[in-house]
Amino acid sequence: MLSKLRRRDWIIITLLLILNLFALPSSGLWRLPQPNHQSFSSGYALASLVHPGLPVVKSPPTALNLSTSTYILIDNDTNTILASSQPHQKIYPASITKLASALTALNAYPLEEVITVKQAYQEGKVMELQPGEKITVQSLVSALLVYSANDSAFNLASHHSGGIPGFITEMNGIAQKYNLKDTHFTNFDGIHNENHYSTVYDLAQLGRVSIKNSVVRSVVRNHDLVVTDVGGTISHHLISTNELLGVVPEIEGLKTGWTPEAGGCFVALINHQNHLLISVVAQSVDRFSDTKKVIDWIKANVTWQSYR
């Protein structure tokens, strides 16, 4: 009986050894997962990223002496507020609205899509689009950002599958997506409406979002441009509403606005020592002079240090 048990034990032990041999990670059923080369390369890329420089303010902006008490200055890369006054006060954005209109159009339509102008639109500043004119989305977005053309905004909005209401719903969707809690749009061009409002903080964030789009980033650099219909028979020579382009070297865009109720508004894209900043002035008596004062303050008071 003992010998039988021993023989049976040896058989069991032998079978277990055989099973263990096939269960080794290199050849068995319980093989270890192969290295994820994609994860490794992503981790390597992440480790090689350089953190943006940290802005350092030498002295607070007590001597800005602007014509408005509603402004903000943000370091674009770190989203650090460098200077501000009443950043969350409700203001009317006027034609700064068209940054949201441009992003909505770029999200909704291909650049090469052709829009047929159905009717003239004459409210506010217009580029004189003609009924029946066929023009691309890219040309309309360019006119929207450079010349602040209300008829361009109208045609982009009315081309939406949901009509103008659908377009404005998408504009508000962008505000919600980027957590612009104090912003609400009722129209596509910034014509005054009590329920069409924002804050300089939200407009700075809208500016930061806008320059991530390569089309916007490229277009807002233009001091002037000519856009034509698809047949090349109708041309529109447009000069930027941004009076600091080509005058103040640090200015690389972005968008102006004005209505009697909003006063002067300006979201400026500033490049100082290869660092991008966004400034916003609203309810301004002289938006361009105010922005130049902000740039002078940056030069005297803002530096960047390496992240450690």
HELIX and SHEET records of a PDB file:
HELIX    1   1 LEU A    2  PHE A   22  1                                  21    
HELIX    2   2 HIS A   37  SER A   48  1                                  12    
HELIX    3   3 ALA A   94  ILE A   96  5                                   3    
HELIX    4   4 THR A   97  ALA A  108  1                                  12    
HELIX    5   5 VAL A  137  VAL A  146  1                                  10    
HELIX    6   6 ASN A  150  SER A  158  1                                   9    
HELIX    7   7 GLY A  163  LYS A  177  1                                  15    
HELIX    8   8 VAL A  200  SER A  210  1                                  11    
HELIX    9   9 SER A  214  VAL A  219  1                                   6    
HELIX   10  10 ARG A  287  ASN A  301  1                                  15    
SHEET    1   A 2 LEU A  54  VAL A  57  0                                        
SHEET    2   A 2 VAL A 302  GLN A 305 -1                                        
SHEET    1   B 5 THR A  80  SER A  85  0                                        
SHEET    2   B 5 TYR A  71  ASP A  75 -1                                        
SHEET    3   B 5 HIS A 275  SER A 284 -1                                        
SHEET    4   B 5 GLY A 263  HIS A 272 -1                                        
SHEET    5   B 5 ILE A 251  THR A 259 -1                                        
SHEET    1   C 2 VAL A 114  THR A 116  0                                        
SHEET    2   C 2 LYS A 134  THR A 136 -1                                        
SHEET    1   D 2 ASP A 224  THR A 228  0                                        
SHEET    2   D 2 SER A 235  ILE A 239 -1                                        
END                                                                             
